[in-house]
């Protein structure tokens, strides 16, 4: 539940009120007394006797919105015609659509766009398959694939309930990078079926964005698809998050004057996001790291290690710490949480080193309340939009895919992710950098273009024009190491 009124729970109430008197001021007064915020008041129709007005109100949650509407209905001579939830209105009929890029105004244009003219293009691609990127949507298309098993913080809600989220993802691709993305919501959570389905859909796409697939299956799905396909496969929950965290940490360390190779980092969360963050931080030079899950520190002596946890145990926690998260945080320079709400206190942050950095990224409720963390830490970041330093994956994935598509990449490597993070961090200039501005806004004009340019250069550096034969992505398997 939101603690303060939010646009996510805003409503528009259509009211009929007397044309004269104090009805309008009463409406505002009632809303404010009920804890809402009037953000707009528009006259819909006007007459000599009555006005019909639309009042837009930010509320805390659905129950709060209903209570405000009920309070408005109690005002004398005020009648409610309609109450609309603005978020649901935005989603009516879906948020994306397909549009033709070419005119179809007459028979000539139809004959070129479709039969018989299109046959010439199909035959040209059959003779030279590389032309598919030049002559079709493949050059600018990404499949956003989910099985609905780990949607946002909502859990295993299934493919249909996941569709609004995937639509939103597609809209972000278009808005921030001009990429045509298509929601693919699969009615299966069988790893073999997911892999095979994406494999046989892949010819129409220039890249695959895996989304909201639960761990540990997401690791296997990504790894197998990378081996099978000759286009980039990117799991945003892992690698998009890792890019944004590394970029933000790079700038946070600039703020406090510390080096990534010299700081001690404690992480909470050993799932998909946590593992990817860990690997990219290590690729960037981090050496002293402890990772904790709900059972405590991950170490070689634990008897419950799966393959992913075993890799973590073998590459972190050199001193063999076996205690809990609070003990691991004590004396650390950096805390990064991608786990669960409310697992740390202000006292835990106070026990960290001076000029501590806290990234409490559990959403919507972080590992520690940001205001509480700020009492003891020099830099605090969250995943929320109502606090400074929001770590948001939209800072990464549009630019990453723009660069991959432009370079006709056949895979994704850690060097490409590192290049993206470095470019994202560099968007924040020395003059702008500060404890409350370590990561740029998602609407910053230079974000996607800077990330895309860095990724294009990284793709070119590792091999020039990529191979185009099936299975060529096997050469880009370093993300598993």
KOLPA-68393 format. One line per 4 residues: number of its first residue (from 0); for each residue x, y, z of C-alpha. Coordinates in nm, 2 decimals. Layout:
# KOLPA-68393
NUM> X,Y,Z | ... $
END
This chain:
# KOLPA-68393
0> 0.00,0.00,0.00 | 0.12,0.35,-0.09 | 0.20,0.56,0.22 | 0.12,0.88,0.03 $
4> -0.12,0.97,-0.25 | 0.02,0.84,-0.59 | -0.07,0.88,-0.95 | -0.08,0.50,-0.97 $
8> -0.41,0.52,-0.77 | -0.55,0.84,-0.92 | -0.91,0.87,-1.00 | -1.13,1.11,-1.20 $
12> -1.47,1.18,-1.05 | -1.74,1.34,-1.27 | -1.97,1.55,-1.05 | -2.27,1.77,-1.11 $
16> -2.27,2.07,-0.89 | -2.47,2.40,-0.86 | -2.34,2.67,-1.08 | -2.33,2.91,-0.79 $
20> -2.23,2.89,-0.43 | -1.94,2.71,-0.26 | -1.97,2.36,-0.40 | -1.63,2.37,-0.58 $
24> -1.44,2.48,-0.27 | -1.63,2.23,-0.06 | -1.51,1.95,-0.30 | -1.15,2.05,-0.26 $
28> -1.19,2.08,0.11 | -1.35,1.73,0.14 | -1.08,1.57,-0.07 | -0.80,1.72,0.13 $
32> -0.96,1.63,0.47 | -0.99,1.27,0.34 | -0.61,1.26,0.27 | -0.63,1.29,-0.11 $
36> -0.47,1.55,-0.34 | -0.67,1.73,-0.61 | -0.44,1.74,-0.91 | -0.69,1.88,-1.17 $
40> -1.04,2.03,-1.18 | -1.20,2.08,-1.53 | -1.54,2.20,-1.62 | -1.69,1.95,-1.86 $
44> -2.02,2.13,-1.94 | -2.16,2.45,-1.80 | -2.52,2.57,-1.76 | -2.71,2.84,-1.58 $
48> -2.81,2.61,-1.30 | -2.55,2.34,-1.28 | -2.19,2.26,-1.38 | -2.05,1.92,-1.47 $
52> -1.69,1.90,-1.35 | -1.42,1.64,-1.36 | -1.20,1.63,-1.05 | -0.88,1.43,-1.07 $
56> -0.75,1.31,-0.73 | -0.44,1.12,-0.62 | -0.51,0.86,-0.36 | -0.32,0.60,-0.16 $
60> -0.49,0.29,-0.27 | -0.82,0.15,-0.40 | -0.99,0.16,-0.06 | -0.88,0.52,-0.01 $
64> -1.02,0.62,-0.35 | -1.35,0.46,-0.26 | -1.37,0.64,0.07 | -1.30,0.98,-0.10 $
68> -1.57,0.92,-0.36 | -1.82,0.83,-0.07 | -1.72,1.15,0.11 | -1.79,1.36,-0.20 $
72> -2.13,1.20,-0.24 | -2.22,1.34,0.10 | -2.19,1.70,0.00 | -2.53,1.87,-0.04 $
76> -2.65,1.92,-0.40 | -2.34,1.74,-0.54 | -2.41,1.43,-0.75 | -2.16,1.18,-0.87 $
80> -2.20,1.06,-1.23 | -1.89,0.85,-1.27 | -1.57,0.74,-1.10 | -1.29,0.64,-1.33 $
84> -0.96,0.47,-1.23 | -0.71,0.65,-1.45 | -0.46,0.36,-1.45 | -0.73,0.11,-1.57 $
88> -0.84,0.36,-1.83 | -0.49,0.38,-1.97 | -0.49,0.00,-2.02 | -0.83,-0.03,-2.18 $
92> -0.78,-0.22,-2.51 | -0.41,-0.26,-2.45 | -0.13,0.00,-2.47 | 0.04,-0.09,-2.80 $
96> -0.07,-0.14,-3.16 | 0.07,-0.23,-3.50 | 0.09,0.03,-3.77 | 0.19,0.00,-4.14 $
100> 0.51,0.20,-4.24 | 0.41,0.21,-4.60 | 0.09,0.36,-4.77 | -0.17,0.12,-4.91 $
104> -0.38,0.37,-5.10 | -0.43,0.20,-5.44 | -0.38,-0.13,-5.63 | -0.02,-0.05,-5.73 $
108> 0.09,0.00,-5.37 | -0.10,-0.31,-5.26 | 0.07,-0.52,-5.54 | 0.42,-0.41,-5.42 $
112> 0.35,-0.45,-5.04 | 0.18,-0.78,-5.09 | 0.12,-1.02,-5.37 | 0.25,-1.04,-5.64 $
116> 0.54,-0.80,-5.57 | 0.63,-0.94,-5.22 | 0.72,-1.27,-5.38 | 1.03,-1.11,-5.54 $
120> 1.15,-1.01,-5.19 | 1.08,-1.35,-5.05 | 1.28,-1.52,-5.32 | 1.57,-1.27,-5.27 $
124> 1.58,-1.37,-4.90 | 1.57,-1.74,-4.99 | 1.87,-1.69,-5.21 | 2.06,-1.47,-4.96 $
128> 1.93,-1.52,-4.60 | 2.14,-1.23,-4.47 | 1.90,-1.00,-4.65 | 1.63,-1.08,-4.39 $
132> 1.77,-0.81,-4.16 | 1.77,-0.56,-4.44 | 1.43,-0.63,-4.60 | 1.21,-0.72,-4.30 $
136> 1.11,-0.61,-3.95 | 1.37,-0.85,-3.81 | 1.63,-0.57,-3.80 | 1.43,-0.37,-3.55 $
140> 1.22,-0.63,-3.37 | 1.25,-0.78,-3.02 | 1.04,-1.06,-2.86 | 0.95,-0.99,-2.50 $
144> 0.91,-1.34,-2.37 | 0.76,-1.45,-2.03 | 0.59,-1.75,-1.88 | 0.42,-1.54,-1.61 $
148> 0.61,-1.71,-1.32 | 0.77,-1.42,-1.15 | 0.59,-1.10,-1.26 | 0.71,-0.78,-1.09 $
152> 0.67,-0.85,-0.72 | 0.34,-1.03,-0.78 | 0.48,-1.38,-0.82 | 0.35,-1.66,-1.03 $
156> 0.03,-1.50,-1.17 | 0.04,-1.66,-1.51 | 0.08,-1.55,-1.88 | -0.26,-1.36,-1.91 $
160> -0.20,-1.15,-1.60 | 0.16,-1.09,-1.73 | 0.04,-0.95,-2.06 | -0.02,-0.59,-1.93 $
164> 0.34,-0.59,-1.80 | 0.48,-0.72,-2.13 | 0.28,-0.46,-2.32 | 0.43,-0.19,-2.10 $
168> 0.77,-0.33,-2.17 | 0.71,-0.31,-2.55 | 0.59,0.05,-2.51 | 0.91,0.14,-2.33 $
172> 1.12,-0.02,-2.61 | 0.94,0.20,-2.86 | 0.94,0.52,-2.66 | 1.31,0.51,-2.56 $
176> 1.48,0.33,-2.84 | 1.24,0.32,-3.14 | 1.24,-0.06,-3.13 | 0.93,-0.26,-3.22 $
180> 0.88,-0.51,-2.94 | 0.62,-0.78,-2.92 | 0.47,-0.94,-2.61 | 0.50,-1.32,-2.61 $
184> 0.33,-1.47,-2.31 | 0.37,-1.85,-2.30 | 0.11,-2.08,-2.14 | 0.38,-2.32,-2.01 $
188> 0.64,-2.32,-1.74 | 0.82,-2.62,-1.87 | 1.18,-2.53,-1.95 | 1.20,-2.75,-2.26 $
192> 0.88,-2.61,-2.40 | 0.98,-2.25,-2.34 | 1.32,-2.31,-2.51 | 1.17,-2.49,-2.81 $
196> 0.89,-2.23,-2.85 | 1.13,-1.94,-2.85 | 1.37,-2.12,-3.08 | 1.10,-2.17,-3.35 $
200> 0.97,-1.82,-3.31 | 1.32,-1.66,-3.34 | 1.35,-1.62,-3.72 | 1.11,-1.32,-3.70 $
204> 1.31,-1.13,-3.44 | 1.65,-0.96,-3.41 | 1.67,-1.02,-3.03 | 1.50,-1.20,-2.74 $
208> 1.42,-1.02,-2.41 | 1.34,-1.28,-2.14 | 1.12,-1.13,-1.87 | 0.97,-1.24,-1.54 $
212> 1.08,-1.60,-1.55 | 1.14,-1.74,-1.21 | 1.48,-1.87,-1.09 | 1.65,-2.10,-1.13 $
216> 1.47,-2.20,-1.46 | 1.56,-1.86,-1.60 | 1.93,-1.94,-1.60 | 1.88,-2.26,-1.80 $
220> 1.64,-2.10,-2.04 | 1.88,-1.82,-2.12 | 2.18,-2.04,-2.14 | 2.02,-2.29,-2.38 $
224> 1.87,-2.02,-2.60 | 2.21,-1.85,-2.63 | 2.36,-2.17,-2.75 | 2.08,-2.23,-3.00 $
228> 2.02,-1.89,-3.16 | 2.22,-1.65,-3.37 | 2.05,-1.34,-3.22 | 2.11,-1.18,-2.88 $
232> 1.93,-1.33,-2.58 | 1.90,-1.09,-2.28 | 1.73,-1.16,-1.95 | 1.64,-0.81,-1.83 $
236> 1.57,-0.92,-1.47 | 1.93,-1.03,-1.46 | 2.14,-0.82,-1.69 | 1.93,-0.50,-1.71 $
240> 1.94,-0.48,-1.33 | 2.31,-0.55,-1.32 | 2.39,-0.28,-1.57 | 2.19,-0.02,-1.37 $
244> 2.34,-0.12,-1.04 | 2.69,-0.11,-1.17 | 2.64,0.23,-1.32 | 2.49,0.37,-1.00 $
248> 2.76,0.21,-0.79 | 3.03,0.36,-1.01 | 2.90,0.71,-0.94 | 2.82,0.64,-0.58 $
252> 3.19,0.54,-0.53 | 3.29,0.86,-0.70 | 3.08,1.05,-0.45 | 3.25,0.89,-0.15 $
256> 3.60,0.87,-0.30 | 3.63,0.49,-0.29 | 3.74,0.23,-0.55 | 3.54,-0.08,-0.65 $
260> 3.84,-0.30,-0.61 | 3.90,-0.18,-0.25 | 3.55,-0.19,-0.10 | 3.37,-0.47,0.08 $
264> 3.03,-0.54,-0.07 | 2.75,-0.73,0.11 | 2.46,-0.84,-0.10 | 2.11,-0.97,0.00 $
268> 1.96,-1.19,-0.27 | 2.11,-1.48,-0.46 | 1.84,-1.52,-0.72 | 1.85,-1.41,-1.09 $
272> 1.91,-1.04,-1.03 | 2.15,-1.09,-0.74 | 2.36,-1.34,-0.93 | 2.39,-1.12,-1.24 $
276> 2.48,-0.82,-1.03 | 2.75,-1.02,-0.86 | 2.90,-1.14,-1.18 | 2.90,-0.80,-1.34 $
280> 3.05,-0.63,-1.04 | 3.33,-0.89,-1.03 | 3.39,-0.83,-1.40 | 3.42,-0.46,-1.32 $
284> 3.68,-0.53,-1.05 | 3.50,-0.60,-0.73 | 3.69,-0.86,-0.52 | 3.56,-0.86,-0.16 $
288> 3.20,-0.97,-0.16 | 2.96,-1.17,0.06 | 2.62,-1.28,-0.07 | 2.34,-1.37,0.16 $
292> 2.01,-1.55,0.10 | 1.72,-1.61,0.34 | 1.94,-1.88,0.51 | 2.23,-1.64,0.57 $
296> 2.57,-1.61,0.41 | 2.64,-1.83,0.10 | 2.96,-2.03,0.18 | 3.13,-2.35,0.07 $
300> 3.03,-2.54,0.39 | 2.65,-2.52,0.33 | 2.49,-2.85,0.23 | 2.20,-2.70,0.04 $
304> 2.39,-2.55,-0.26 | 2.24,-2.58,-0.61 | 2.47,-2.51,-0.91 | 2.41,-2.13,-0.89 $
308> 2.47,-2.10,-0.52 | 2.78,-2.33,-0.55 | 2.92,-2.09,-0.80 | 2.86,-1.80,-0.57 $
312> 3.02,-1.99,-0.28 | 3.33,-2.06,-0.49 | 3.38,-1.71,-0.61 | 3.29,-1.50,-0.30 $
316> 3.32,-1.49,0.08 | 3.69,-1.57,0.08 | 3.71,-1.57,0.46 | 3.43,-1.83,0.49 $
320> 3.18,-1.62,0.69 | 2.89,-1.84,0.80 | 2.66,-1.59,0.99 | 2.35,-1.39,0.90 $
324> 2.30,-1.08,0.69 | 2.33,-0.84,0.97 | 2.67,-0.98,1.06 | 2.78,-0.96,0.70 $
328> 2.67,-0.59,0.67 | 2.88,-0.49,0.97 | 3.19,-0.32,0.85 | 3.09,-0.33,0.49 $
332> 3.13,-0.03,0.26 | 2.84,-0.12,0.03 | 2.51,-0.29,0.08 | 2.31,-0.41,-0.23 $
336> 1.97,-0.56,-0.17 | 1.75,-0.74,-0.42 | 1.56,-0.95,-0.17 | 1.28,-0.88,0.07 $
340> 1.14,-0.58,0.26 | 1.24,-0.47,0.61 | 1.53,-0.70,0.67 | 1.77,-0.43,0.80 $
344> 1.74,-0.16,1.06 | 1.91,0.18,1.10 | 2.14,0.02,1.35 | 2.26,-0.22,1.09 $
348> 2.35,0.06,0.85 | 2.52,0.25,1.14 | 2.75,-0.06,1.18 | 2.88,-0.02,0.82 $
352> 3.20,0.17,0.74 | 3.20,0.54,0.72 | 3.06,0.69,0.39 | 2.85,0.38,0.34 $
356> 2.65,0.32,0.03 | 2.31,0.15,0.05 | 2.12,0.02,-0.25 | 1.79,-0.11,-0.10 $
360> 1.62,-0.23,-0.43 | 1.33,-0.46,-0.31 | 1.01,-0.32,-0.46 | 0.78,-0.17,-0.36 $
364> 0.90,-0.20,0.00 | 1.28,-0.19,0.03 | 1.51,-0.38,0.26 | 1.53,-0.07,0.48 $
368> 1.32,0.25,0.48 | 1.52,0.50,0.27 | 1.48,0.78,0.52 | 1.61,0.55,0.79 $
372> 1.91,0.45,0.58 | 1.99,0.81,0.50 | 2.05,0.88,0.87 | 2.37,0.67,0.85 $
376> 2.47,0.62,0.49 | 2.63,0.87,0.25 | 2.44,0.75,-0.06 | 2.11,0.57,-0.07 $
380> 1.93,0.43,-0.38 | 1.61,0.24,-0.42 | 1.39,0.09,-0.69 | 1.11,0.35,-0.62 $
384> 1.02,0.66,-0.82 | 0.93,0.86,-0.51 | 1.29,0.88,-0.38 | 1.61,1.01,-0.54 $
388> 1.85,0.76,-0.72 | 1.59,0.52,-0.86 | 1.75,0.21,-1.01 | 1.52,0.14,-1.30 $
392> 1.59,-0.11,-1.58 | 1.45,0.12,-1.84 | 1.78,0.30,-1.81 | 1.95,0.00,-1.97 $
396> 1.75,-0.24,-2.19 | 1.63,0.01,-2.46 | 1.98,0.13,-2.53 | 2.13,-0.21,-2.50 $
400> 1.90,-0.36,-2.76 | 1.94,-0.05,-2.98 | 2.31,-0.11,-2.99 | 2.28,-0.49,-3.04 $
404> 2.03,-0.45,-3.32 | 2.23,-0.18,-3.50 | 2.54,-0.39,-3.48 | 2.36,-0.71,-3.59 $
408> 2.51,-0.88,-3.28 | 2.47,-1.26,-3.25 | 2.50,-1.26,-2.87 | 2.57,-1.07,-2.55 $
412> 2.89,-1.07,-2.35 | 2.99,-0.93,-2.01 | 3.21,-0.68,-2.19 | 2.90,-0.54,-2.37 $
416> 2.72,-0.52,-2.03 | 3.02,-0.34,-1.88 | 3.03,-0.10,-2.17 | 2.66,-0.02,-2.12 $
420> 2.71,0.04,-1.75 | 3.01,0.26,-1.80 | 2.83,0.47,-2.06 | 2.52,0.50,-1.84 $
424> 2.73,0.62,-1.55 | 2.91,0.88,-1.77 | 2.58,1.05,-1.85 | 2.60,1.20,-1.50 $
428> 2.86,1.48,-1.53 | 3.10,1.59,-1.26 | 2.89,1.91,-1.21 | 2.57,1.71,-1.16 $
432> 2.71,1.42,-0.95 | 2.61,1.42,-0.58 | 2.46,1.19,-0.31 | 2.11,1.25,-0.45 $
436> 2.20,1.22,-0.82 | 2.41,0.92,-0.90 | 2.20,0.79,-1.19 | 2.03,0.99,-1.46 $
440> 1.65,1.02,-1.51 | 1.49,0.77,-1.74 | 1.38,1.07,-1.95 | 1.74,1.21,-1.99 $
444> 1.79,1.25,-2.36 | 2.14,1.10,-2.37 | 2.07,0.78,-2.18 | 1.95,0.54,-2.46 $
448> 2.18,0.69,-2.73 | 2.49,0.67,-2.50 | 2.43,0.31,-2.40 | 2.35,0.21,-2.76 $
452> 2.67,0.37,-2.89 | 2.88,0.19,-2.62 | 2.72,-0.15,-2.70 | 2.77,-0.10,-3.07 $
456> 3.14,-0.03,-3.02 | 3.17,-0.33,-2.79 | 3.01,-0.56,-3.04 | 3.24,-0.44,-3.32 $
460> 3.54,-0.48,-3.09 | 3.48,-0.84,-3.02 | 3.44,-0.95,-3.38 | 3.32,-0.70,-3.64 $
464> 3.03,-0.83,-3.84 | 2.88,-1.12,-3.65 | 2.83,-1.47,-3.79 | 2.49,-1.55,-3.94 $
468> 2.48,-1.92,-3.91 | 2.25,-2.09,-3.66 | 2.42,-2.15,-3.33 | 2.67,-1.87,-3.38 $
472> 2.56,-1.74,-3.04 | 2.76,-2.01,-2.87 | 3.07,-1.79,-2.90 | 2.91,-1.54,-2.66 $
476> 2.85,-1.77,-2.37 | 3.07,-1.58,-2.13 | 2.77,-1.46,-1.94 | 2.76,-1.80,-1.76 $
480> 3.11,-1.77,-1.63 $
END
